[in-house]
Amino acid sequence: MPTHWFGLLVIGGVAGVLSGLFGIGGGVVIVPALVIFLGFTEIEAISTSLGALLLPVGALAVIAYYRQNLLRLRDSAWIAAGLLLTTALGSLGALQLEAINPDLLKSLYGVFLFYVGWRFVAPRRWYATWRDQTPPAAIDGSLDPATSWPTVFAVGLVAGIASGLFGIGGGAVIVPALTALLKYDQKLAVGTSLGALLLPVGLPGVLVYMDSGVLDLGVAALVAVGLALGAIVGANIALSLPSATVKRMYGLFLFFVAARFIFG
């Protein structure tokens, strides 16, 4: 496994900025960057990403969102519980796919990211807004939307499988699910996602990868240092931008990453 310490710190830093900005763990940056720029195999990159995300690297970003009343602690706890239960399942699935067909795992990851990006950009909604010239109704992120704990828990369960399978924190599933299913404001969804990911929810998956011998904790720790430094920067940027802008920026970013994985 390559160990370029400066490159690992830079990748972690960029992922940290995007983590605070978009409410993701950072895996959607870490995994492709390790594969493309540092020569990691797919499974090495996924395990390293999950290991880096095990530490509370987004603590300062979470505090920033909490101070703005943009974090629902109860929902974060339910999501974290779901993540803990299913991350190991996703990790086992990734190891099986790697053994059978490594290219299939990479393609599945790309398709997954493309779908999430499509949901965030929402081109049909843009077109409808342009046709009737009616601006979309604003949602006050400080409100406490009515939620059902089974729904929030289910979001965590699905995010946990994706986390272990693709080496992501789970935010790429959590944020769009909260905005689509529970009508969260984008910033409220980002803050709640970061709150859930602050806990060591990836531990079961990390243990699976450690047992298989594909995870170097020293390498993961270097990425984690960069994540911690970048997360607060991203949070401050996101809190200064309109929610719709943050959402569309995230969608366009995911399109780029998905294309790299699907088309190589």
C-alpha positions, 0 to 999 in steps of 0.5 A: 500500500503506498504511503505518501504522507504529504499526499495523504494529508492533502487528500484528507484536507480537501475531503475535510473541506467538502465534508464540512461543506456538504455533510459527507464523511469525505469518502467520496473524495478520499476513495477516488483520490487514493486510487487515481493519485496514489495508486491504491487498489479499490479495496485498499482505498475503501478500507483506508477511507473508512479507517480515517472516518472512524475518528471524530474529525468533524467535531469542530464542523458539528459545533459550528452547525449546532450553534446555528441550530442546524443539527437535530441531535435525536435524529443524528443518534438514530441514524448513527444507530442504524450505521453501526448495525449495517456497516460490517455487512457492507464491508463484507460485501465489498470484500466479496465483490473485490474477490470476484470482480474488482471492476464491478465494485468500481462501476457500482460505486460510480453509478451510485454517485451519479444517482446521488448527484442527479438527485441533488442537482434536480434538473427537472425542478430547475426547468419547472422553476425557469418555466413559471418564473416562480422562485422555490419556497424557502424552508427555514432550517431553524424549524424542527420538522416533524420526523418519524424515528423509524424512517430516520433509523432506516436511513441509517441502516441503508447508509451503513451498508453504503458506508461499508461497501464504498468506504464512505461515511454515509453522508452521501446517502443521509443528506439526500434522504433527509432532504427528499423523504423528510423535507429537511433544509439542505443545511439542516440535513448537512448538520444532522448528517455530520452529527451522526458521523461524529460517532465511531459508526464505521468501527464494525466495518473497520474491524472487518477490513483489519481482519482481512489485512487490507487496512493500514491504520497509520495511513488512515490516521494521516488522512484523518489529520487532513480531514480534521483541519479541512472540515471546519473550513468547509462548514464555515463556507457552507454556512455563508452560502444559500442552501440551494447553492450548496446542494447544486454544487454538491450534485455537480461535484458528484457527477465528476467523481462518478464519471471517473469511476465509471469511465476510468 
